[in-house]
Amino acid sequence: VAPDLAVKGELASGVAMSIASIVPLEDGWEKIKNEGIKVLEEFLDTGSIRSTVPQNPDSKKPPTVFSKANYAELYTTVYNMCTQRTPNNWSEQLYRRYGEAMSDYVQRQVLPALKEKTDIPLMKELLHRWSNHKIYVKWMDRFFTYLDRYYVKLQSVEPLHNRGYSIFHQLVFDEVKKDTRNALLRVINLERQGEHIDQDLVKGVIEMFIDLGLGNPNVYNSEFEEAFLPATSDYFVRQASGWLMEDSFPEYLRKAEGALNAEEQRVTSYLHRSTQPKLKHVVIQALLAQPQAQLLEKETGVVYLLDNDKREDLARMHRMFNLVDNGLNPIAQAFRQYVTDRGNKIVDERVDQAKAMASKAEALGDPSFIQTLLDLHDRFKGIVQECFSQDSLFQKSLKEAFEVCINRDIGKYSFAALMSSFCDRILKKSGERLSDEQVEDLLSKMVELFSFLSDKDLFAEIYRNQLSKRLLYDKSASDDAEKSMIAKLKLKCGAQFTSKLEGMISDLTLATDLQKEFRDHCEHLDEGRTALGGIDFSVTVLTTGFWPSYQVQDANMHPTMQKAIQVFHNFYNGKTQHRRLQWIHHLGQATILGKLNNRRHDLVVNSYQALILLLFAQDETHDLTFIQGALGLDQAYTKKLMATLTISKFKILTKTGDAKTIEDDATFTSNVGFKYPNRLLKIPPPTTEETHNKERVEEDRSIAIEAAIVRIMKMRRQLSHQQLVTEVLTQLSTFRPNPKLIKQRIEHLIEREYLERDPNQASMYRYLA
């Protein structure tokens, strides 16, 4: 900018002088040629500068070829020649001679210098000549600024700068472009093979291609890129062929990733940025897309990496094939198959083991099977997170694989039962000793595994039954853990799924408050504590709809118990008029103080066992018929109760006859020889039938299917059979019914006139309001 400003300051006198005299064309051109063009060409050819031209003391800056005075004089000459009136206005002639002078120099000096040169010598000479040409154009543009500013614009001809570049393009570049392109491609391939190259040289030549486009990359694209990309493809196809034969799957991917990174760096170093996506696509096609099928068939493929837990290689595989269109699909399929096979192997082993398991306790009490599945899921979930970047495709594959394994038929005790029993083991006091963090972690993993289960409703029923035992028998290790598990199930399956479980928890809270009120009530009675017959009596009131359905067996209660029960009845009836109490004595618990073999024991038993023990308070001997009559229970259940007191672990009573069974004519008496080191004895009640059963679950499912059908048809009014079945399957989240069962329920609803068939199309149903 500074020289231009200086020139403008010096132009005033030149302009004034120009008015006085006309500058003839040949005189003016001779001056421009001798004092400008020849000086410039001499500098370009030899590097020599006139001694009268002052230089910048900073050696890093380019040399000054013309002084300000030289430059101003040449500028003024051009100005005068262009501003004279016609016929002495030489603008058109100067424009033509600008090109002729430059063309003459190129043909005289540049082309001979490039002749017969190839490869790197050609590139070096060409870059040198191009750099000189840019200097030539720069100074000529400055001399002819006025011409460029007015004549070019008025006549709409090519600007001088562009004209200068076009001359080099037409006379030089078009002559050597083929050899230059071949030289570039050879040098780039040498670098790919690990040789060191002069990147600045390559970058300079590439920039020449770009500059010759005059702001448009068309020259670069047509003269370099269109040859570079196919050449790159051929190179990497050859590389891929060699690597496929020599290298393992992970080693191949390492080389492919290295090649891809090197090509990206190549763009950064010396190629035009617009090449990057095209070059990347070419390399991906050659190294990954085309040989993908052969790569995945290698022995060291996906299965090998998963078998050996090669996480770094798995992550690289995902990164690489994520670049290929649909490249991850076959890998996701292989991953799903691998997980399915590993899961099925574990399930098959369990099925074989189950045949040797004699008891229910053995089958449901062993946590190793579910723990193995949890570990398996944990491992593959970790791979999906760590190696596959939480890719939804692999999450889906993992889900589908576990759904296959988890919903297989494994015999008498279903996955739902085994999962619920595993949770029961974690959550009850007598289970494993685990920290709160371990319990929370296991429950979270368990809910993830549960999410793959189709029979979620069956799990809920079994879980509810086991939860009831933990809550009622005070076997729950932690209330917080129980609530946490219910919250996790609620998050996974919705509020309706856990409403009964939440009701059970809140019932116990309300029951505690009610018991406190009952104690206060008893203390205000006239008889005080003696109103309860001198016993410590507490009641847990439950809401029927929340808890499992229990078998009710009325018994002849001990007078003391009857008195306490009546006091509670009176209290409860005073609080509410619309609720009926139903006593479930086999869930009750009593502590009997006994003296056996001169040693005191606290016997913790259920209400029926307590009634039996009270019959032997005076060391009497009774037969089965008497005991059954005294209790008012059926004989089968009475025998089960007697077995818990005579032939199980704690033989509080002795009996006559066979030591392993309860005969109809057996007699019983107190065991005076009973020995046990601890004072407290917890005597288990008889095992009862599970309150959940398949029939009840099936019945609930039928109701749920019918409700879904009616909801859908009420909204849609008319649907085909297939559409209706599809929508029903979509709505039912807690189990997956067989389409045959859906069809049965549709027929049932037609019979009950909720639906009707279209008379003209049997597979079409209509809703009847």
GIFENHU-V63658 format. One record per residue. N is the residue number from 1. RES is the residue in one letter. D_FIRST is the distance of its C-alpha to the first C-alpha in Angstrom with 2 decimals. Layout:
n:N res:RES d_first:D_FIRST
n:N res:RES d_first:D_FIRST
This chain:
n:1 res:V d_first:0.00
n:2 res:A d_first:3.81
n:3 res:P d_first:5.70
n:4 res:D d_first:5.39
n:5 res:L d_first:6.41
n:6 res:A d_first:8.82
n:7 res:V d_first:10.14
n:8 res:K d_first:10.96
n:9 res:G d_first:12.78
n:10 res:E d_first:14.69
n:11 res:L d_first:15.64
n:12 res:A d_first:18.41
n:13 res:S d_first:20.90
n:14 res:G d_first:20.28
n:15 res:V d_first:20.97
n:16 res:A d_first:24.02
n:17 res:M d_first:25.33
n:18 res:S d_first:25.07
n:19 res:I d_first:27.56
n:20 res:A d_first:30.10
n:21 res:S d_first:30.32
n:22 res:I d_first:30.11
n:23 res:V d_first:28.33
n:24 res:P d_first:30.78
n:25 res:L d_first:29.60
n:26 res:E d_first:30.90
n:27 res:D d_first:29.66
n:28 res:G d_first:26.10
n:29 res:W d_first:26.19
n:30 res:E d_first:27.79
n:31 res:K d_first:24.99
n:32 res:I d_first:22.30
n:33 res:K d_first:24.65
n:34 res:N d_first:25.53
n:35 res:E d_first:22.33
n:36 res:G d_first:19.95
n:37 res:I d_first:21.89
n:38 res:K d_first:24.58
n:39 res:V d_first:22.33
n:40 res:L d_first:20.36
n:41 res:E d_first:23.71
n:42 res:E d_first:25.20
n:43 res:F d_first:22.52
n:44 res:L d_first:23.15
n:45 res:D d_first:26.90
n:46 res:T d_first:27.37
n:47 res:G d_first:24.25
n:48 res:S d_first:24.66
n:49 res:I d_first:21.88
n:50 res:R d_first:22.79
n:51 res:S d_first:23.77
n:52 res:T d_first:21.93
n:53 res:V d_first:18.47
n:54 res:P d_first:17.60
n:55 res:Q d_first:16.97
n:56 res:N d_first:15.51
n:57 res:P d_first:18.66
n:58 res:D d_first:17.98
n:59 res:S d_first:19.92
n:60 res:K d_first:18.86
n:61 res:K d_first:15.36
n:62 res:P d_first:15.45
n:63 res:P d_first:16.36
n:64 res:T d_first:14.27
n:65 res:V d_first:16.15
n:66 res:F d_first:14.96
n:67 res:S d_first:14.38
n:68 res:K d_first:12.09
n:69 res:A d_first:15.38
n:70 res:N d_first:16.44
n:71 res:Y d_first:13.44
n:72 res:A d_first:13.74
n:73 res:E d_first:17.42
n:74 res:L d_first:17.36
n:75 res:Y d_first:15.04
n:76 res:T d_first:17.53
n:77 res:T d_first:20.46
n:78 res:V d_first:19.55
n:79 res:Y d_first:18.87
n:80 res:N d_first:22.28
n:81 res:M d_first:24.09
n:82 res:C d_first:23.01
n:83 res:T d_first:23.79
n:84 res:Q d_first:27.27
n:85 res:R d_first:30.23
n:86 res:T d_first:32.41
n:87 res:P d_first:33.93
n:88 res:N d_first:31.14
n:89 res:N d_first:28.27
n:90 res:W d_first:27.29
n:91 res:S d_first:24.91
n:92 res:E d_first:27.45
n:93 res:Q d_first:28.23
n:94 res:L d_first:24.64
n:95 res:Y d_first:24.15
n:96 res:R d_first:27.38
n:97 res:R d_first:26.69
n:98 res:Y d_first:23.29
n:99 res:G d_first:25.49
n:100 res:E d_first:28.30
n:101 res:A d_first:26.32
n:102 res:M d_first:24.93
n:103 res:S d_first:28.41
n:104 res:D d_first:30.07
n:105 res:Y d_first:28.09
n:106 res:V d_first:28.81
n:107 res:Q d_first:32.50
n:108 res:R d_first:32.81
n:109 res:Q d_first:31.17
n:110 res:V d_first:30.42
n:111 res:L d_first:33.66
n:112 res:P d_first:36.00
n:113 res:A d_first:34.31
n:114 res:L d_first:34.98
n:115 res:K d_first:38.46
n:116 res:E d_first:41.34
n:117 res:K d_first:39.20
n:118 res:T d_first:40.02
n:119 res:D d_first:39.45
n:120 res:I d_first:37.17
n:121 res:P d_first:36.66
n:122 res:L d_first:35.53
n:123 res:M d_first:33.10
n:124 res:K d_first:31.63
n:125 res:E d_first:31.30
n:126 res:L d_first:29.93
n:127 res:L d_first:27.25
n:128 res:H d_first:26.36
n:129 res:R d_first:26.26
n:130 res:W d_first:24.22
n:131 res:S d_first:21.55
n:132 res:N d_first:21.58
n:133 res:H d_first:21.50
n:134 res:K d_first:18.33
n:135 res:I d_first:16.67
n:136 res:Y d_first:18.45
n:137 res:V d_first:17.22
n:138 res:K d_first:13.54
n:139 res:W d_first:13.78
n:140 res:M d_first:16.20
n:141 res:D d_first:14.06
n:142 res:R d_first:11.42
n:143 res:F d_first:14.46
n:144 res:F d_first:16.10
n:145 res:T d_first:13.41
n:146 res:Y d_first:15.81
n:147 res:L d_first:18.69
n:148 res:D d_first:17.21
n:149 res:R d_first:16.38
n:150 res:Y d_first:19.91
n:151 res:Y d_first:22.50
n:152 res:V d_first:21.93
n:153 res:K d_first:22.18
n:154 res:L d_first:25.14
n:155 res:Q d_first:27.04
n:156 res:S d_first:26.26
n:157 res:V d_first:25.79
n:158 res:E d_first:23.98
n:159 res:P d_first:20.15
n:160 res:L d_first:19.04
n:161 res:H d_first:17.61
n:162 res:N d_first:20.94
n:163 res:R d_first:22.86
n:164 res:G d_first:21.58
n:165 res:Y d_first:22.65
n:166 res:S d_first:25.88
n:167 res:I d_first:26.81
n:168 res:F d_first:26.71
n:169 res:H d_first:28.60
n:170 res:Q d_first:31.28
n:171 res:L d_first:31.81
n:172 res:V d_first:31.32
n:173 res:F d_first:31.43
n:174 res:D d_first:34.46
n:175 res:E d_first:36.26
n:176 res:V d_first:35.83
n:177 res:K d_first:35.37
n:178 res:K d_first:39.04
n:179 res:D d_first:39.24
n:180 res:T d_first:35.95
n:181 res:R d_first:37.23
n:182 res:N d_first:40.56
n:183 res:A d_first:38.94
n:184 res:L d_first:36.93
n:185 res:L d_first:40.12
n:186 res:R d_first:42.11
n:187 res:V d_first:39.65
n:188 res:I d_first:39.52
n:189 res:N d_first:43.34
n:190 res:L d_first:43.55
n:191 res:E d_first:41.55
n:192 res:R d_first:43.91
n:193 res:Q d_first:46.78
n:194 res:G d_first:45.50
n:195 res:E d_first:43.84
n:196 res:H d_first:40.59
n:197 res:I d_first:37.75
n:198 res:D d_first:34.20
n:199 res:Q d_first:32.46
n:200 res:D d_first:28.96
n:201 res:L d_first:30.08
n:202 res:V d_first:31.51
n:203 res:K d_first:28.50
n:204 res:G d_first:26.21
n:205 res:V d_first:28.63
n:206 res:I d_first:29.00
n:207 res:E d_first:25.24
n:208 res:M d_first:25.42
n:209 res:F d_first:28.10
n:210 res:I d_first:25.98
n:211 res:D d_first:22.81
n:212 res:L d_first:25.08
n:213 res:G d_first:26.14
n:214 res:L d_first:22.77
n:215 res:G d_first:22.82
n:216 res:N d_first:26.61
n:217 res:P d_first:28.82
n:218 res:N d_first:31.44
n:219 res:V d_first:30.93
n:220 res:Y d_first:31.14
n:221 res:N d_first:34.14
n:222 res:S d_first:36.06
n:223 res:E d_first:35.43
n:224 res:F d_first:35.55
n:225 res:E d_first:36.73
n:226 res:E d_first:39.71
n:227 res:A d_first:41.08
n:228 res:F d_first:40.01
n:229 res:L d_first:41.89
n:230 res:P d_first:45.25
n:231 res:A d_first:44.99
n:232 res:T d_first:44.43
n:233 res:S d_first:47.43
n:234 res:D d_first:49.61
n:235 res:Y d_first:48.67
n:236 res:F d_first:49.56
n:237 res:V d_first:52.70
n:238 res:R d_first:53.90
n:239 res:Q d_first:53.00
n:240 res:A d_first:54.84
n:241 res:S d_first:57.89
n:242 res:G d_first:58.12
n:243 res:W d_first:57.56
n:244 res:L d_first:60.19
n:245 res:M d_first:62.77
n:246 res:E d_first:61.95
n:247 res:D d_first:60.74
n:248 res:S d_first:62.20
n:249 res:F d_first:60.77
n:250 res:P d_first:58.90
n:251 res:E d_first:57.62
n:252 res:Y d_first:56.38
n:253 res:L d_first:54.49
n:254 res:R d_first:52.95
n:255 res:K d_first:51.67
n:256 res:A d_first:50.49
n:257 res:E d_first:48.56
n:258 res:G d_first:47.02
n:259 res:A d_first:46.01
n:260 res:L d_first:44.49
n:261 res:N d_first:42.47
n:262 res:A d_first:41.33
n:263 res:E d_first:40.13
n:264 res:E d_first:38.19
n:265 res:Q d_first:36.58
n:266 res:R d_first:35.84
n:267 res:V d_first:33.81
n:268 res:T d_first:31.87
n:269 res:S d_first:31.36
n:270 res:Y d_first:30.29
n:271 res:L d_first:31.40
n:272 res:H d_first:29.78
n:273 res:R d_first:30.85
n:274 res:S d_first:32.58
n:275 res:T d_first:35.05
n:276 res:Q d_first:36.37
n:277 res:P d_first:39.01
n:278 res:K d_first:40.15
n:279 res:L d_first:40.49
n:280 res:K d_first:42.31
n:281 res:H d_first:44.70
n:282 res:V d_first:45.49
n:283 res:V d_first:46.30
n:284 res:I d_first:48.37
n:285 res:Q d_first:50.34
n:286 res:A d_first:51.06
n:287 res:L d_first:51.91
n:288 res:L d_first:53.40
n:289 res:A d_first:54.25
n:290 res:Q d_first:56.07
n:291 res:P d_first:58.09
n:292 res:Q d_first:58.75
n:293 res:A d_first:62.42
n:294 res:Q d_first:63.14
n:295 res:L d_first:61.35
n:296 res:L d_first:63.37
n:297 res:E d_first:66.59
n:298 res:K d_first:66.11
n:299 res:E d_first:68.67
n:300 res:T d_first:65.87
n:301 res:G d_first:64.53
n:302 res:V d_first:64.56
n:303 res:V d_first:68.19
n:304 res:Y d_first:67.72
n:305 res:L d_first:64.69
n:306 res:L d_first:66.63
n:307 res:D d_first:69.80
n:308 res:N d_first:68.03
n:309 res:D d_first:65.75
n:310 res:K d_first:62.61
n:311 res:R d_first:60.26
n:312 res:E d_first:57.06
n:313 res:D d_first:57.84
n:314 res:L d_first:58.85
n:315 res:A d_first:55.54
n:316 res:R d_first:53.69
n:317 res:M d_first:55.92
n:318 res:H d_first:55.04
n:319 res:R d_first:51.28
n:320 res:M d_first:51.40
n:321 res:F d_first:53.68
n:322 res:N d_first:51.99
n:323 res:L d_first:49.16
n:324 res:V d_first:51.68
n:325 res:D d_first:52.72
n:326 res:N d_first:56.18
n:327 res:G d_first:56.13
n:328 res:L d_first:57.70
n:329 res:N d_first:60.69
n:330 res:P d_first:62.86
n:331 res:I d_first:62.02
n:332 res:A d_first:63.01
n:333 res:Q d_first:66.24
n:334 res:A d_first:66.99
n:335 res:F d_first:66.30
n:336 res:R d_first:68.61
n:337 res:Q d_first:71.33
n:338 res:Y d_first:71.04
n:339 res:V d_first:71.37
n:340 res:T d_first:74.23
n:341 res:D d_first:76.08
n:342 res:R d_first:75.75
n:343 res:G d_first:76.90
n:344 res:N d_first:79.80
n:345 res:K d_first:80.90
n:346 res:I d_first:81.21
n:347 res:V d_first:83.06
n:348 res:D d_first:85.40
n:349 res:E d_first:86.29
n:350 res:R d_first:87.05
n:351 res:V d_first:89.29
n:352 res:D d_first:91.26
n:353 res:Q d_first:91.60
n:354 res:A d_first:92.71
n:355 res:K d_first:95.77
n:356 res:A d_first:97.00
n:357 res:M d_first:96.39
n:358 res:A d_first:99.68
n:359 res:S d_first:98.89
n:360 res:K d_first:96.46
n:361 res:A d_first:95.47
n:362 res:E d_first:94.57
n:363 res:A d_first:92.54
n:364 res:L d_first:90.58
n:365 res:G d_first:90.55
n:366 res:D d_first:88.58
n:367 res:P d_first:84.87
n:368 res:S d_first:83.73
n:369 res:F d_first:83.22
n:370 res:I d_first:80.93
n:371 res:Q d_first:79.18
n:372 res:T d_first:78.52
n:373 res:L d_first:76.97
n:374 res:L d_first:74.87
n:375 res:D d_first:73.63
n:376 res:L d_first:72.91
n:377 res:H d_first:70.92
n:378 res:D d_first:69.13
n:379 res:R d_first:68.12
n:380 res:F d_first:66.78
n:381 res:K d_first:65.10
n:382 res:G d_first:63.30
n:383 res:I d_first:62.21
n:384 res:V d_first:60.92
n:385 res:Q d_first:58.95
n:386 res:E d_first:57.73
n:387 res:C d_first:57.32
n:388 res:F d_first:56.91
n:389 res:S d_first:54.60
n:390 res:Q d_first:57.17
n:391 res:D d_first:56.77
n:392 res:S d_first:58.92
n:393 res:L d_first:60.24
n:394 res:F d_first:61.74
n:395 res:Q d_first:62.97
n:396 res:K d_first:64.83
n:397 res:S d_first:66.22
n:398 res:L d_first:67.46
n:399 res:K d_first:69.04
n:400 res:E d_first:70.78
n:401 res:A d_first:72.08
n:402 res:F d_first:73.63
n:403 res:E d_first:75.06
n:404 res:V d_first:76.98
n:405 res:C d_first:78.38
n:406 res:I d_first:79.07
n:407 res:N d_first:80.98
n:408 res:R d_first:83.42
n:409 res:D d_first:87.15
n:410 res:I d_first:88.16
n:411 res:G d_first:91.79
n:412 res:K d_first:93.71
n:413 res:Y d_first:91.07
n:414 res:S d_first:87.87
n:415 res:F d_first:84.29
n:416 res:A d_first:84.45
n:417 res:A d_first:87.44
n:418 res:L d_first:85.91
n:419 res:M d_first:82.62
n:420 res:S d_first:84.45
n:421 res:S d_first:86.74
n:422 res:F d_first:83.74
n:423 res:C d_first:82.35
n:424 res:D d_first:85.82
n:425 res:R d_first:86.00
n:426 res:I d_first:82.69
n:427 res:L d_first:83.55
n:428 res:K d_first:87.16
n:429 res:K d_first:88.43
n:430 res:S d_first:90.42
n:431 res:G d_first:87.47
n:432 res:E d_first:84.97
n:433 res:R d_first:83.83
n:434 res:L d_first:80.14
n:435 res:S d_first:77.60
n:436 res:D d_first:76.07
n:437 res:E d_first:72.78
n:438 res:Q d_first:74.64
n:439 res:V d_first:76.61
n:440 res:E d_first:73.50
n:441 res:D d_first:71.75
n:442 res:L d_first:74.83
n:443 res:L d_first:75.27
n:444 res:S d_first:71.65
n:445 res:K d_first:72.09
n:446 res:M d_first:75.47
n:447 res:V d_first:74.07
n:448 res:E d_first:71.42
n:449 res:L d_first:74.26
n:450 res:F d_first:76.33
n:451 res:S d_first:73.59
n:452 res:F d_first:74.40
n:453 res:L d_first:78.09
n:454 res:S d_first:79.50
n:455 res:D d_first:82.62
n:456 res:K d_first:80.83
n:457 res:D d_first:83.72
n:458 res:L d_first:86.22
n:459 res:F d_first:84.14
n:460 res:A d_first:84.05
n:461 res:E d_first:87.83
n:462 res:I d_first:88.50
n:463 res:Y d_first:85.94
n:464 res:R d_first:87.53
n:465 res:N d_first:90.94
n:466 res:Q d_first:89.75
n:467 res:L d_first:87.81
n:468 res:S d_first:91.01
n:469 res:K d_first:92.91
n:470 res:R d_first:90.25
n:471 res:L d_first:90.23
n:472 res:L d_first:93.99
n:473 res:Y d_first:95.08
n:474 res:D d_first:92.39
n:475 res:K d_first:90.99
n:476 res:S d_first:87.32
n:477 res:A d_first:85.36
n:478 res:S d_first:82.67
n:479 res:D d_first:82.33
n:480 res:D d_first:78.56
n:481 res:A d_first:78.53
n:482 res:E d_first:80.73
n:483 res:K d_first:78.45
n:484 res:S d_first:75.36
n:485 res:M d_first:76.90
n:486 res:I d_first:77.84
n:487 res:A d_first:74.33
n:488 res:K d_first:72.87
n:489 res:L d_first:75.33
n:490 res:K d_first:74.51
n:491 res:L d_first:70.79
n:492 res:K d_first:71.54
n:493 res:C d_first:74.28
n:494 res:G d_first:74.17
n:495 res:A d_first:76.34
n:496 res:Q d_first:79.33
n:497 res:F d_first:79.66
n:498 res:T d_first:80.07
n:499 res:S d_first:81.81
n:500 res:K d_first:85.23
n:501 res:L d_first:83.89
n:502 res:E d_first:82.22
n:503 res:G d_first:85.49
n:504 res:M d_first:87.44
n:505 res:I d_first:85.26
n:506 res:S d_first:85.51
n:507 res:D d_first:89.27
n:508 res:L d_first:89.83
n:509 res:T d_first:87.92
n:510 res:L d_first:90.07
n:511 res:A d_first:93.19
n:512 res:T d_first:92.51
n:513 res:D d_first:92.30
n:514 res:L d_first:95.46
n:515 res:Q d_first:97.32
n:516 res:K d_first:96.44
n:517 res:E d_first:97.83
n:518 res:F d_first:100.95
n:519 res:R d_first:101.56
n:520 res:D d_first:101.30
n:521 res:H d_first:103.69
n:522 res:C d_first:106.21
n:523 res:E d_first:106.19
n:524 res:H d_first:107.14
n:525 res:L d_first:110.10
n:526 res:D d_first:113.58
n:527 res:E d_first:114.28
n:528 res:G d_first:110.89
n:529 res:R d_first:109.93
n:530 res:T d_first:113.45
n:531 res:A d_first:112.69
n:532 res:L d_first:110.88
n:533 res:G d_first:113.95
n:534 res:G d_first:112.56
n:535 res:I d_first:109.82
n:536 res:D d_first:106.06
n:537 res:F d_first:105.00
n:538 res:S d_first:101.50
n:539 res:V d_first:100.40
n:540 res:T d_first:97.13
n:541 res:V d_first:96.79
n:542 res:L d_first:94.59
n:543 res:T d_first:93.34
n:544 res:T d_first:94.99
n:545 res:G d_first:91.98
n:546 res:F d_first:89.64
n:547 res:W d_first:91.93
n:548 res:P d_first:93.55
n:549 res:S d_first:96.95
n:550 res:Y d_first:99.69
n:551 res:Q d_first:103.29
n:552 res:V d_first:105.54
n:553 res:Q d_first:108.96
n:554 res:D d_first:111.27
n:555 res:A d_first:113.37
n:556 res:N d_first:116.22
n:557 res:M d_first:114.35
n:558 res:H d_first:115.95
n:559 res:P d_first:117.36
n:560 res:T d_first:114.95
n:561 res:M d_first:112.00
n:562 res:Q d_first:113.41
n:563 res:K d_first:113.71
n:564 res:A d_first:110.08
n:565 res:I d_first:108.90
n:566 res:Q d_first:110.87
n:567 res:V d_first:109.35
n:568 res:F d_first:105.86
n:569 res:H d_first:106.93
n:570 res:N d_first:108.08
n:571 res:F d_first:104.85
n:572 res:Y d_first:102.62
n:573 res:N d_first:104.63
n:574 res:G d_first:104.22
n:575 res:K d_first:100.43
n:576 res:T d_first:100.20
n:577 res:Q d_first:102.58
n:578 res:H d_first:100.78
n:579 res:R d_first:100.29
n:580 res:R d_first:102.85
n:581 res:L d_first:102.96
n:582 res:Q d_first:103.80
n:583 res:W d_first:104.62
n:584 res:I d_first:103.39
n:585 res:H d_first:105.53
n:586 res:H d_first:104.44
n:587 res:L d_first:101.00
n:588 res:G d_first:102.70
n:589 res:Q d_first:102.96
n:590 res:A d_first:105.78
n:591 res:T d_first:106.46
n:592 res:I d_first:110.16
n:593 res:L d_first:111.60
n:594 res:G d_first:114.03
n:595 res:K d_first:116.28
n:596 res:L d_first:116.80
n:597 res:N d_first:118.76
n:598 res:N d_first:118.81
n:599 res:R d_first:115.00
n:600 res:R d_first:112.95
n:601 res:H d_first:110.15
n:602 res:D d_first:107.75
n:603 res:L d_first:107.76
n:604 res:V d_first:104.70
n:605 res:V d_first:105.80
n:606 res:N d_first:105.32
n:607 res:S d_first:107.68
n:608 res:Y d_first:110.08
n:609 res:Q d_first:110.35
n:610 res:A d_first:111.07
n:611 res:L d_first:113.92
n:612 res:I d_first:115.45
n:613 res:L d_first:115.25
n:614 res:L d_first:116.88
n:615 res:L d_first:119.88
n:616 res:F d_first:120.48
n:617 res:A d_first:120.27
n:618 res:Q d_first:123.97
n:619 res:D d_first:124.09
n:620 res:E d_first:125.58
n:621 res:T d_first:125.80
n:622 res:H d_first:124.76
n:623 res:D d_first:124.65
n:624 res:L d_first:121.87
n:625 res:T d_first:123.76
n:626 res:F d_first:124.18
n:627 res:I d_first:120.52
n:628 res:Q d_first:119.40
n:629 res:G d_first:121.72
n:630 res:A d_first:120.58
n:631 res:L d_first:116.91
n:632 res:G d_first:117.41
n:633 res:L d_first:114.95
n:634 res:D d_first:115.49
n:635 res:Q d_first:116.95
n:636 res:A d_first:113.92
n:637 res:Y d_first:111.59
n:638 res:T d_first:114.29
n:639 res:K d_first:114.57
n:640 res:K d_first:110.82
n:641 res:L d_first:111.03
n:642 res:M d_first:114.01
n:643 res:A d_first:112.21
n:644 res:T d_first:109.40
n:645 res:L d_first:112.08
n:646 res:T d_first:114.45
n:647 res:I d_first:112.89
n:648 res:S d_first:109.19
n:649 res:K d_first:107.65
n:650 res:F d_first:109.36
n:651 res:K d_first:113.10
n:652 res:I d_first:114.07
n:653 res:L d_first:117.16
n:654 res:T d_first:119.50
n:655 res:K d_first:121.12
n:656 res:T d_first:123.99
n:657 res:G d_first:123.72
n:658 res:D d_first:120.73
n:659 res:A d_first:118.00
n:660 res:K d_first:115.21
n:661 res:T d_first:116.21
n:662 res:I d_first:117.62
n:663 res:E d_first:120.98
n:664 res:D d_first:122.63
n:665 res:D d_first:125.58
n:666 res:A d_first:123.62
n:667 res:T d_first:124.40
n:668 res:F d_first:122.04
n:669 res:T d_first:122.41
n:670 res:S d_first:120.28
n:671 res:N d_first:119.13
n:672 res:V d_first:120.80
n:673 res:G d_first:119.38
n:674 res:F d_first:115.73
n:675 res:K d_first:113.37
n:676 res:Y d_first:109.67
n:677 res:P d_first:107.89
n:678 res:N d_first:105.62
n:679 res:R d_first:106.87
n:680 res:L d_first:104.41
n:681 res:L d_first:104.96
n:682 res:K d_first:102.81
n:683 res:I d_first:104.94
n:684 res:P d_first:102.91
n:685 res:P d_first:104.22
n:686 res:P d_first:105.24
n:687 res:T d_first:102.39
n:688 res:T d_first:102.00
n:689 res:E d_first:100.69
n:690 res:E d_first:96.97
n:691 res:T d_first:96.34
n:692 res:H d_first:93.69
n:693 res:N d_first:94.94
n:694 res:K d_first:93.57
n:695 res:E d_first:95.73
n:696 res:R d_first:94.31
n:697 res:V d_first:90.73
n:698 res:E d_first:91.52
n:699 res:E d_first:93.01
n:700 res:D d_first:89.91
n:701 res:R d_first:87.77
n:702 res:S d_first:89.88
n:703 res:I d_first:89.41
n:704 res:A d_first:85.62
n:705 res:I d_first:85.42
n:706 res:E d_first:87.51
n:707 res:A d_first:85.44
n:708 res:A d_first:82.22
n:709 res:I d_first:83.79
n:710 res:V d_first:84.93
n:711 res:R d_first:81.54
n:712 res:I d_first:79.70
n:713 res:M d_first:82.24
n:714 res:K d_first:82.37
n:715 res:M d_first:78.63
n:716 res:R d_first:78.47
n:717 res:R d_first:81.92
n:718 res:Q d_first:82.10
n:719 res:L d_first:80.93
n:720 res:S d_first:81.88
n:721 res:H d_first:83.56
n:722 res:Q d_first:80.58
n:723 res:Q d_first:78.10
n:724 res:L d_first:80.44
n:725 res:V d_first:80.93
n:726 res:T d_first:77.16
n:727 res:E d_first:76.51
n:728 res:V d_first:79.41
n:729 res:L d_first:78.06
n:730 res:T d_first:74.64
n:731 res:Q d_first:76.22
n:732 res:L d_first:78.50
n:733 res:S d_first:76.49
n:734 res:T d_first:79.29
n:735 res:F d_first:81.12
n:736 res:R d_first:80.79
n:737 res:P d_first:83.95
n:738 res:N d_first:85.43
n:739 res:P d_first:84.91
n:740 res:K d_first:88.73
n:741 res:L d_first:89.19
n:742 res:I d_first:86.80
n:743 res:K d_first:88.87
n:744 res:Q d_first:92.07
n:745 res:R d_first:90.67
n:746 res:I d_first:89.60
n:747 res:E d_first:93.20
n:748 res:H d_first:94.53
n:749 res:L d_first:92.39
n:750 res:I d_first:93.59
n:751 res:E d_first:97.19
n:752 res:R d_first:96.47
n:753 res:E d_first:94.93
n:754 res:Y d_first:91.41
n:755 res:L d_first:90.13
n:756 res:E d_first:91.50
n:757 res:R d_first:90.81
n:758 res:D d_first:89.59
n:759 res:P d_first:92.73
n:760 res:N d_first:90.71
n:761 res:Q d_first:88.54
n:762 res:A d_first:90.14
n:763 res:S d_first:86.87
n:764 res:M d_first:85.53
n:765 res:Y d_first:86.43
n:766 res:R d_first:86.54
n:767 res:Y d_first:86.65
n:768 res:L d_first:89.77
n:769 res:A d_first:89.18
